[in-house]
Each structure stands twice: as structure tokens, then as C-alpha cells.
């Protein structure tokens, strides 16, 4: 069961899906910059702003997890006093 869940996660969050997410945020940015937000969403600017802050928070937390795991697995270098 654990292997199947792991395989599904890989398929669910592959490069294409993450690229789609980036493209969606980029399109949202363009609509806001052009003043045409109402053509791409029914959300108002305050609602979009809240969603973007949530997205930033989750992305930052994800990056922190990646960095913490990497730091935990990398060997630590220690200075050792040379014996005389």
C-alpha cells in the first residue's frame, strides 16, 4: 500500500503539474497587471491576494522542509585539533 501511495504522489506532482501551477500564477499576474482580473476569475483582488499569500506560505514551508531534510542528511564537517 505504501509503495502505491508513493507512486501516486510522483504522478500527481510531476513536472507537468508543477509547470501548470507556475503558468496559472503567471497568467493571474498578467491579468492583474493588465487590469483584466475579472476575465480569468470570479475572485476579487482581496481574495486573490489572500490566496497568493497562502500559496507563498505553503511554498516557503515546503522549501524549508526540503532544506531541513538536506541538512539532516549531509555530513557535518568538524575541525579536529592536530595532535602534536
FILUM-749507 format. One record per residue: z, y, x of N, C-alpha, C, O in turn; chain; residue number from 0. Coordinates in steps of 0.001 Angstrom, whole numbers, plus 500000, padded with zeros to 6 digits. Layout:
<atoms>
[atom [Z, Y, X], [Z, Y, X], [Z, Y, X], [Z, Y, X], A, NUM]
...
</atoms>
This chain:
<atoms>
[atom [500000, 498804, 500822], [500000, 500000, 500000], [500000, 501255, 500863], [499275, 502204, 500566], A, 0]
[atom [500807, 501278, 501936], [500864, 502442, 502805], [499538, 502735, 503480], [499166, 503898, 503641], A, 1]
[atom [498827, 501701, 503872], [497522, 501873, 504507], [496533, 502499, 503539], [495770, 503385, 503923], A, 2]
[atom [496535, 502053, 502288], [495621, 502604, 501290], [495917, 504087, 501057], [494988, 504889, 500963], A, 3]
[atom [497184, 504460, 500964], [497560, 505852, 500777], [497074, 506683, 501952], [496553, 507781, 501759], A, 4]
[atom [497237, 506179, 503160], [496787, 506891, 504352], [495264, 507071, 504334], [494764, 508146, 504666], A, 5]
[atom [494539, 506040, 503955], [493084, 506144, 503895], [492654, 507150, 502835], [491705, 507903, 503056], A, 6]
[atom [493328, 507179, 501695], [493000, 508142, 500647], [493253, 509568, 501109], [492477, 510466, 500782], A, 7]
[atom [494299, 509789, 501844], [494578, 511131, 502366], [493470, 511588, 503307], [493050, 512744, 503260], A, 8]
[atom [493005, 510696, 504149], [491929, 511053, 505064], [490690, 511465, 504287], [490029, 512442, 504639], A, 9]
[atom [490376, 510732, 503240], [489197, 511043, 502448], [489410, 512327, 501647], [488480, 513113, 501469], A, 10]
[atom [490622, 512534, 501170], [490926, 513678, 500327], [490892, 514982, 501114], [490464, 516011, 500589], A, 11]
[atom [491327, 514951, 502338], [491405, 516165, 503135], [490487, 516127, 504347], [490884, 516494, 505453], A, 12]
[atom [489285, 515690, 504132], [488310, 515637, 505211], [487762, 517018, 505524], [488120, 518013, 504894], A, 13]
[atom [486910, 517047, 506486], [486319, 518304, 506952], [485584, 519046, 505835], [485675, 520270, 505740], A, 14]
[atom [484862, 518315, 504995], [484090, 518956, 503926], [484997, 519664, 502930], [484698, 520776, 502495], A, 15]
[atom [486102, 519024, 502571], [487007, 519648, 501591], [487699, 520864, 502174], [487864, 521865, 501478], A, 16]
[atom [488104, 520806, 503417], [488738, 521964, 504041], [487722, 523085, 504243], [488071, 524260, 504127], A, 17]
[atom [486484, 522742, 504541], [485426, 523754, 504660], [485187, 524410, 503306], [484947, 525615, 503238], A, 18]
[atom [485251, 523629, 502223], [485116, 524174, 500879], [486228, 525186, 500588], [485976, 526243, 500009], A, 19]
[atom [487440, 524861, 500987], [488568, 525770, 500776], [488340, 527094, 501502], [488562, 528165, 500937], A, 20]
[atom [487904, 527015, 502736], [487625, 528222, 503507], [486518, 529044, 502858], [486615, 530269, 502780], A, 21]
[atom [485477, 528379, 502399], [484361, 529060, 501741], [484828, 529739, 500447], [484406, 530854, 500141], A, 22]
[atom [485699, 529061, 499691], [486214, 529636, 498448], [487009, 530907, 498719], [486859, 531898, 498003], A, 23]
[atom [487845, 530886, 499736], [488630, 532075, 500086], [487705, 533185, 500587], [487922, 534358, 500286], A, 24]
[atom [486687, 532820, 501340], [485726, 533805, 501828], [484958, 534453, 500670], [484738, 535664, 500667], A, 25]
[atom [484554, 533646, 499695], [483868, 534188, 498519], [484784, 535105, 497719], [484340, 536123, 497189], A, 26]
[atom [486050, 534748, 497633], [487029, 535598, 496958], [487166, 536928, 497688], [487231, 537984, 497059], A, 27]
[atom [487210, 536873, 499003], [487284, 538088, 499806], [486086, 538995, 499554], [486238, 540206, 499393], A, 28]
[atom [484906, 538407, 499520], [483686, 539177, 499276], [483735, 539847, 497903], [483379, 541017, 497765], A, 29]
[atom [484177, 539104, 496893], [484251, 539667, 495543], [485239, 540822, 495480], [484976, 541828, 494822], A, 30]
[atom [486355, 540687, 496146], [487335, 541776, 496152], [486784, 542978, 496904], [486924, 544114, 496452], A, 31]
[atom [486159, 542732, 498046], [485585, 543827, 498836], [484483, 544556, 498071], [484330, 545770, 498204], A, 32]
[atom [483718, 543816, 497274], [482614, 544407, 496501], [483071, 544984, 495163], [482293, 545632, 494462], A, 33]
[atom [484335, 544747, 494812], [484833, 545225, 493529], [484343, 544409, 492348], [484261, 544914, 491229], A, 34]
[atom [484016, 543145, 492597], [483481, 542285, 491536], [484365, 541059, 491299], [483858, 539981, 490991], A, 35]
[atom [485659, 541216, 491439], [486589, 540095, 491281], [486422, 539411, 489932], [486512, 538187, 489834], A, 36]
[atom [486177, 540207, 488885], [486062, 539632, 487540], [484850, 538718, 487362], [484750, 538021, 486352], A, 37]
[atom [483946, 538711, 488311], [482782, 537820, 488216], [483061, 536433, 488801], [482273, 535509, 488596], A, 38]
[atom [484180, 536277, 489530], [484472, 534989, 490156], [485773, 534356, 489672], [486017, 533179, 489938], A, 39]
[atom [486614, 535117, 488965], [487879, 534563, 488479], [488382, 535347, 487273], [488036, 536512, 487076], A, 40]
[atom [489192, 534688, 486485], [489840, 535377, 485364], [491182, 535965, 485790], [491824, 536676, 485016], A, 41]
[atom [491605, 535673, 487012], [492862, 536229, 487525], [492677, 537698, 487875], [491593, 538119, 488278], A, 42]
[atom [493749, 538477, 487717], [493678, 539872, 488146], [494080, 539970, 489619], [494483, 538975, 490222], A, 43]
[atom [493973, 541152, 490189], [494249, 541318, 491625], [495671, 540932, 492002], [495884, 540335, 493057], A, 44]
[atom [496650, 541260, 491162], [498042, 540918, 491461], [498225, 539400, 491483], [498925, 538871, 492346], A, 45]
[atom [497603, 538708, 490545], [497688, 537247, 490522], [496995, 536627, 491729], [497508, 535679, 492324], A, 46]
[atom [495841, 537155, 492086], [495132, 536660, 493271], [495969, 536916, 494519], [496055, 536062, 495402], A, 47]
[atom [496575, 538076, 494589], [497417, 538410, 495735], [498573, 537407, 495859], [498877, 536941, 496957], A, 48]
[atom [499206, 537082, 494745], [500291, 536103, 494771], [499822, 534743, 495243], [500501, 534082, 496030], A, 49]
[atom [498648, 534320, 494759], [498099, 533033, 495182], [497783, 533041, 496677], [498040, 532059, 497374], A, 50]
[atom [497231, 534135, 497162], [496899, 534215, 498583], [498155, 534194, 499454], [498166, 533566, 500512], A, 51]
[atom [499219, 534882, 499008], [500476, 534822, 499766], [501023, 533391, 499793], [501551, 532943, 500811], A, 52]
[atom [500895, 532686, 498681], [501341, 531294, 498627], [500491, 530432, 499563], [501018, 529570, 500266], A, 53]
[atom [499186, 530664, 499569], [498290, 529935, 500460], [498653, 530185, 501924], [498679, 529258, 502733], A, 54]
[atom [498930, 531435, 502251], [499322, 531781, 503621], [500622, 531082, 503991], [500754, 530553, 505095], A, 55]
[atom [501581, 531078, 503068], [502868, 530426, 503328], [502681, 528928, 503606], [503211, 528399, 504583], A, 56]
[atom [501928, 528262, 502743], [501715, 526820, 502901], [500943, 526532, 504192], [501258, 525577, 504902], A, 57]
[atom [499945, 527345, 504495], [499175, 527161, 505727], [500077, 527342, 506951], [499980, 526573, 507907], A, 58]
[atom [500948, 528346, 506929], [501858, 528591, 508060], [502831, 527425, 508227], [503098, 526984, 509345], A, 59]
[atom [503355, 526932, 507110], [504263, 525785, 507168], [503549, 524557, 507743], [504130, 523807, 508528], A, 60]
[atom [502311, 524361, 507355], [501525, 523234, 507858], [501305, 523363, 509361], [501449, 522390, 510102], A, 61]
[atom [500955, 524567, 509806], [500780, 524794, 511242], [502081, 524562, 512006], [502070, 523984, 513093], A, 62]
[atom [503195, 525010, 511442], [504493, 524785, 512087], [504789, 523297, 512223], [505288, 522853, 513257], A, 63]
[atom [504480, 522521, 511177], [504698, 521069, 511247], [503851, 520442, 512351], [504332, 519598, 513106], A, 64]
[atom [502603, 520853, 512439], [501718, 520327, 513481], [502270, 520667, 514862], [502327, 519809, 515743], A, 65]
[atom [502675, 521921, 515046], [503191, 522344, 516346], [504502, 521635, 516687], [504720, 521263, 517840], A, 66]
[atom [505374, 521445, 515694], [506637, 520751, 515942], [506411, 519295, 516318], [507079, 518772, 517209], A, 67]
[atom [505470, 518635, 515641], [505172, 517238, 515979], [504584, 517134, 517387], [504922, 516225, 518144], A, 68]
[atom [503706, 518069, 517725], [503099, 518053, 519050], [504160, 518273, 520127], [504157, 517601, 521158], A, 69]
[atom [505064, 519217, 519878], [506113, 519500, 520853], [507052, 518309, 521020], [507559, 518061, 522114], A, 70]
[atom [507282, 517576, 519936], [508176, 516415, 519999], [507560, 515248, 520762], [508284, 514422, 521317], A, 71]
[atom [506239, 515172, 520796], [505598, 514039, 521466], [505153, 514354, 522886], [504878, 513437, 523659], A, 72]
[atom [505077, 515619, 523243], [504666, 515974, 524601], [505836, 515801, 525548], [506964, 516169, 525219], A, 73]
[atom [505580, 515250, 526707], [506672, 515090, 527675], [507154, 516457, 528166], [506369, 517380, 528385], A, 74]
[atom [508440, 516546, 528325], [509018, 517799, 528824], [509101, 517742, 530342], [509468, 516720, 530921], A, 75]
[atom [508762, 518829, 530959], [508865, 518913, 532411], [510246, 519424, 532768], [510767, 520334, 532123], A, 76]
[atom [510838, 518838, 533793], [512155, 519278, 534239], [512086, 519574, 535718], [511408, 518889, 536484], A, 77]
[atom [512794, 520599, 536094], [512933, 520898, 537515], [514015, 519992, 538087], [515113, 519885, 537541], A, 78]
[atom [513685, 519355, 539182], [514643, 518470, 539835], [514906, 519024, 541224], [513986, 519301, 541993], A, 79]
[atom [516160, 519172, 541515], [516525, 519706, 542830], [516166, 518707, 543906], [516474, 517519, 543813], A, 80]
[atom [515515, 519211, 544917], [515114, 518368, 546032], [516337, 517992, 546842], [517135, 518849, 547219], A, 81]
[atom [516476, 516696, 547105], [517644, 516272, 547896], [517375, 516562, 549369], [516247, 516466, 549851], A, 82]
[atom [518444, 516916, 550061], [518259, 517254, 551477], [518769, 516196, 552387], [518684, 516338, 553607], A, 83]
</atoms>
